[in-house]
Structures are given as structure tokens and as C-alpha cells.
Amino acid sequence: MRARMALWSSGLTVELREIELSAKPQELLVVSPKGTVPVLVLPEGKVIEESLDIMFYALKHNDPDGWLTENIDLSKFWIKRCDSEFKQNLDRYKYPERFTESKSARPRGEAFLQDLENFLINAAGPFLMAGHETLIDVALFPFVRQWAKVDPPRFAELNLPRLKTWLNYHQASPLFDSIMKKEEIWNLGQKPAFFGRLSPQI
Ligand SMILES: N[C@@H](CCC(=O)N[C@@H](CS)C(=O)NCC(=O)O)C(=O)O
């Protein structure tokens, strides 16, 4: 989701191959054996297989909304925390049956959410690092959204007013709306589907 948002913002257009994680096509595993999505294959064949790296690739190409302009090192630190410990807690909170220990996931994840709330308390405006949306907001928001959806009544009980406003802002944004369109599952031989806010240049 965050890779899509960065691609959309950058104005890059890519061929989109939507897959089902339960039926990963061989073509994906050939270019990226670890089998996670998203994966971006560049025209010269280089493969980018981490969503954050796709964000940087897109925004280094073009960053019209200034997502890379402020506090990048601090943003990277928090995104790393999100991608490691918060993501691990999210997986355990979402799928407790898949793990031997999952009880501590909720309090640990909620502590991370409280850290984000504190960030927003200290921030001048409704965004985490700057007076406008930047990389950290876009990179973290899909994970917070997933967390909130696991147990909505529990999330509603949490005293995180600024984080909830922040989450609602991103969920209601035209950018999020633009990238959430449902795509057909890709099949070899189909007419290419394109993704991007600008028309494909082919
Ligand atoms: N660190 C990776 C994580 C990507 C990831 O875990 N993606 C999930 C889908 S959101 C996935 O592909 N899971 C593989 C599976 O369920 O088989 C990234 O951000 O690109």
C-alpha cells in the first residue's frame, strides 16, 4: 500500500500484476524467491523487493509533495521500528494461532501506538514529522490501519485521540482512495494493466 502511494505521488507509471498470496505465480518467485509483495522490476531488470525501497526509488525520481524533505534519518529510525517490532506484534495480534507466544503482542503494539500519539502531541500539526505529510506518515499509516482493524472496539477504547485523527485523515485522503482500486488477478498473456496517476507512456 505504501509503495503504491509513493509510486502514485511520484507520477511514475508501472505495469501492475496483482497476485494472490495463496497462489503465487512462478513469474513472481523467479524474480523474487522470498515471495513477498510488493516487488518492483525496473526496466533494466533490477529487482526491488522491499516496500520502503520502492518508496525511495519512486520519491528519488520525483517527490512533488516533499515527502523526503524533513527529518529523514529520524523517520527511517521509526519506520525501521515499525517494520520490525511493530510488524511482528501485528502479525501475532492478527494471527495468534500461528505463533507459540502471542499474548504480549497487544500490549507491545499498543505501546508503539502510544509512542506515535506522543509524537503527535509534540508535533506542531496533525503530521508526525513536519507541517505536512511526509514519508513517515505514509510508511506507517497502513500498519496502524491494519492494527485498528483487528479489534475495532478495543482500538476505540484506546486513549489515542491524535493518532485516531491522523489515521482517519489518511484513510479518507484522495491519495488512499486512488490507490485502493480493486484490480483483477494477473494472468500470463493478459493485456498489461497499468498503475499510476499519469497515463502510461508506451
Ligand atoms: N518487509 C516487506 C514485507 C512485505 C510483506 O510481508 N508483505 C506481505 C503482504 S502485505 C506478504 O507478501 N506476505 C507473504 C505471504 O503472506 O506469503 C516489505 O515491506 O516489503
The ligand as an SDF file (V2000), in Angstrom:
LIG
                    3D

 20 19  0  0  0  0  0  0  0  0999 V2000
    9.2930   -6.0760    4.5750 N   0  0  0  0  0  0  0  0  0  0  0  0
    8.4380   -6.4010    3.4830 C   0  0  0  0  0  0  0  0  0  0  0  0
    7.2300   -7.1410    4.0000 C   0  0  0  0  0  0  0  0  0  0  0  0
    6.2650   -7.4190    2.9440 C   0  0  0  0  0  0  0  0  0  0  0  0
    5.1940   -8.3910    3.3800 C   0  0  0  0  0  0  0  0  0  0  0  0
    5.2930   -9.0690    4.4260 O   0  0  0  0  0  0  0  0  0  0  0  0
    4.1640   -8.4640    2.5660 N   0  0  0  0  0  0  0  0  0  0  0  0
    3.1080   -9.4220    2.7950 C   0  0  0  0  0  0  0  0  0  0  0  0
    1.8070   -8.9500    2.2180 C   0  0  0  0  0  0  0  0  0  0  0  0
    1.3140   -7.4220    2.8900 S   0  0  0  0  0  0  0  0  0  0  0  0
    3.5000  -10.6870    2.0670 C   0  0  0  0  0  0  0  0  0  0  0  0
    3.8860  -10.6150    0.9190 O   0  0  0  0  0  0  0  0  0  0  0  0
    3.4280  -11.8440    2.7310 N   0  0  0  0  0  0  0  0  0  0  0  0
    3.8010  -13.0880    2.0990 C   0  0  0  0  0  0  0  0  0  0  0  0
    2.7970  -14.1740    2.3070 C   0  0  0  0  0  0  0  0  0  0  0  0
    1.7840  -13.9470    3.0070 O   0  0  0  0  0  0  0  0  0  0  0  0
    3.0120  -15.2530    1.7550 O   0  0  0  0  0  0  0  0  0  0  0  0
    8.0430   -5.1200    2.7300 C   0  0  0  0  0  0  0  0  0  0  0  0
    7.6290   -4.1640    3.3790 O   0  0  0  0  0  0  0  0  0  0  0  0
    8.1490   -5.1140    1.5170 O   0  0  0  0  0  0  0  0  0  0  0  0
  1  2  1  0
  2  3  1  0
  2 18  1  0
  3  4  1  0
  4  5  1  0
  5  6  2  0
  5  7  1  0
  7  8  1  0
  8  9  1  0
  8 11  1  0
  9 10  1  0
 11 12  2  0
 11 13  1  0
 13 14  1  0
 14 15  1  0
 15 16  2  0
 15 17  1  0
 18 19  2  0
 18 20  1  0
M  END
$$$$
